[in-house]
Every structure is written in C-alpha cells, then in structure tokens.
Amino acid sequence: MQNTRVLTGIKPSGTPHLGNYVGAIRPAITASRQGGIESFFFLADYHALISVTEPARVQDATLQIAASWLAAGLEPEPGKVWFYRQSDLPETTELTWLLSCVAGKGLLNRAHAYKAANDRNREAGVDEDAGVSAGLYMYPVLMAADILLFNAHRVPVGRDQVQHIEMARDFAQRFNHLYGEHFTLPEAAIEEHVATLPGLDGRKMSKSYDNVIPLFAPRERLRKLVYSMVTDSRGPSEPKDTEGSNVFELYQAFATGEETAAMRGAFAGGIAWADAKQALFERIDAELAPVRERYQELVAAPERIETLLQENAALLREQKVAPLLRELRAAVGLRPLTVAAGRPSTEARSRATAPVFKQYREADGRFGFKLVDGDRTLLVAEGFASPKECGQFIASLRGGRYDADDERLQRGEGVDADDVRAALQAMAKADERKAKERAGEGQGA
C-alpha cells in the first residue's frame, strides 16, 4: 500500500518561540512518526529571499531553524522522514518555470500577498506595484513546485495558506490536461486545532507583539520571563479563573492531563500567582532543558547539519526528483533531437483530454468549481462555504450522484445533461484505472 506523502515547508525566520514549538514543531514531529506516512520537511530558503536581502541573516536563520527542528526530535530517515534544504534541489526552480508556463496570470493577480501589497500601495497613493518583486508575484508558483516535486498528497497549512494549495492544484490540473497525467492533486490539511499560546501580556504569543518566550532561552532567563507574565490582582487564597489565564493555558500546553487537573484544582483553591508561575517554569524547563542542550550542540557543529542536509538532498534527487524531471521534460518536448517526436500514445492522449474539475476561490471568499472538458465548460457551481464542502460535492458527482435539476449546478452554453453524464462516466473510468495502477504499485512494493 502506498504511503501518504505529507510536505511541510519551514521558512527560515530566526529562532522559534514557545508558540511555534507547541503549535507547529511538536505536532508535526509527532505526526511524522505515524505509520503509513512519508514526511518531507524542507527549509524554504528560496522563499526567504523574497523578503530578506541580508545574506548572513538568511544563512544564520537557516542554521537556527534546522537545529531547532532536529533538537526538538525530528529524526530524518530516508524513505520515511526527509529533511532537506530547498535550494539543494535545483530541480525546484526548473519545475517552477514549467509550471509558470501553464499558470494563469489572472489567477496570480488574485493571490492574497500580491493583492495585499497592491492595497497598501493604493492607500499610500503610489503605483500599485511599487516595491513588488517578481519573486513575491511568483511565490505561489514556487510553492506549487515545492509540493508537486514530490506529488505530495497533503500539505498542513493554516487557513491563510489554503489559496496557495488551490493554486497548486490548478497548475497541476492544467499541466495534466496539456501533457498527460503527471501530478497528484494535493489537498490542504487545514490545521483547525493548532494550539495558540498566550504571550507574556495575555495576547497571542507573537514576535510582532514582542511578548514571546524564546524556545531556547537559558534557564534563568526563562524563569524571569515566566515571572514577568501579566496576571490579575487576586492575592493568595483567592480563587482564580483558569479561563483566559495565560499562566494556566501555557501550563496546560506542557503538562499531562493529570497535572493539568491538579493545577485546575490549585487555581480554584487560591494558589498564589508566584507559586503558579514557579510550577509553570519548572514544567516548561523539564521538557525544554534537553532540547535546549541539543540545540546548543547542533548550532556549535554546523557541519553535522550540513552533511545531513546534503545527504538527504542527494538521495532525493537520485530516487525521486531526477526521474520526475526527466519525465516532465520529455512530456513538454524538451527531448534529445535523436528521439523520435511522434504523437503521444492513445493512453496519454486520453489522459490529457480527460474531463477535470477545477476548484477556485471567489472574490467574496466562498468556493466554487468548474467541470471542463478540453476548452468546454460543462458545469459551474459556486457559493460553497469551505473547500471541504466544495470537495465533498465534487466527490458526490464523481460517485455518480448527478442531478440535472440541481439548482446549484449551471451547465455551460450548448451543454446538455447527457454531455455531463458522459464526462462523469469518463472520469469514473479514469479513477478506476488509477485505483488499479495504485493497487499494482502497492503489491509490487
């Protein structure tokens, strides 16, 4: 059975804080240890260049982030857990170009980061594109290349990044339509329940608020930061609320269920804030002291990290990346002149012209899809509240539950219900063929 490929990009942005550790690092590492999962973790240094122009800062941040994840327990194991630097795979930029040749400019114009830059410039009364680099504009294509380079099935993201996964799907669908089926369509694994830690002042822990506790703060500094946390004026013996308490929420993020229950009882019993903070400090330090020690050892020996990254990149290029790029280059016609051009095989032509669903996000933030067959639009449906709801409706159509009278579905010009049914039947046959191919791969593994 084929493993589920999960890809996580880590942008080098300095040493992380406790919020990063609890909300992203720790759960991602835990997930990588599950069976049936092949995890890809990469240091997104190409992405960092879009906003950082200081070479030393890029290099230092890359070292610090790599050391942070390794110290926190990430265990690279070829075939199971990969850990690599984006720029060590030059095929990433080649794939970016191939995808840029099928990426619609109109879609890139709607990318959130680009639109936000335009809005800021308009408010400032300057040209909409002032200070906007081509790197910022093409960011979604580079991110799509990161994902499609390994045909990742799932990409854990926050809601603000869902659009980028949708765009990667769009680019992959367009490429598949033109050149045959080469890419798996990735799914966004939306992190609905990511732990959000309060900072020193009670607001969300964030560098922008300057209220963070650095992950690798020395023991005594950690103690001082914990003791500086803002609390209410209730004194010893006065019952205290756990709801909305930054001290309690932070303690809960590091404690066991039994420890949390005991602390809840202590709050009800009127524990002094100083005692609560001391307990919090001791609980955090108990977990982070060995992590802090490993981090210092790794930062002091960058050659160890460099060797690990280079070895992972070399294996990835040999086993996965180079074969895919050879396939893609041949598909688009970048072939030796001695190779007969010919026409694509019947199977390749049928795959390239197979009907496909294209999902998108509307201007009002809701979701929609189109069923297209070549240059014809067969169906259009809009107004779904979430990509999940939209995807479920598509799945029902693919499963044969098409109602020609459903008011949510609008047929394209000159399209009748039989055209739609024929397209859906063709997709069902293609799905069946793919399932058989995957079953054959699994038996041969």
C-alpha angles and dihedrals in degrees: 000000000000118000120239109250114221120187126198124184118205115198113211104240107146132278112335127237132224092274091058091047097050097036102041119359102049097044093044092052091047091051091051090063094060120109120254093029128113107193128203116195116180136180104234099215094149088058091050091061090067091071106015121068098171109098095201091052092052091049095045093047091050091053093047095048093045091050091046095056094043092047090049090059109273106155113197112212119169110243092020111042121014124193117185146146116253094225091055088071106066088179086075091072092044090054089046089060094047090052093044088061090062099033113107115235089215090060092048089050088062096052109128097232093049093046091048090053090049091050093050091050093049090051089050091050096241134117111299092238097044109138093001111133126206085242091063091046093049095042093108091054093051090048090050089053090052090054101039094045086077098025089238115201096203135026116190108221142153119249091264089064099047091095091061091055090049089052091050088053091050093051091047093050092049092049092047090049093053102037109020131271109315105135134066112222107242124224125217111239096207112211098223096162102040109151111250112200125207117237131224092287097043096257121112109296104256138148088229089064092043089227101117134126107219112234093232100037110149115258097259094045089049089054092050093048092050091048090050092060113126115247136166125268098259110132133215115303092022112116113247131208119242090197108095094001111139090201094054095042092051091047091050091053091062103029132085120248091259093050091048092052090050091050091048088056091048090053090052089048093054104257112190115253090237091056092046091051092048090053090048092050092049093048094050093044092050090061099036103041094082091041090052092050093050090047093055091049092051096046089051091054107044090162089071092056093043092053091049093050093047093049092050092047093049092051092046092051092049099042104032118002104049095048091050094049091049088054093047095046090052091046094057093043101260091135136133111277089236090066113092109246098209123150124297115268119267089254093050092048092049091050093047092052098040116125114261139192116234117199124200143166120247126225091257091057096255123120135244143166143209129211106216132182110193106307094342123097108214102175138012126192126173143169103063115155096221140013088246092057090046091049092049091054091050089050090054090053092048088050091060099261098129118150112191090201096054105126092211090068123074118191120220123251112291092007121128131192093262090058089055094047091050091052092049091049090052089052091049090054090049090050090050091050092050091049090054091048092051091048089052091050091050093051091049094050 
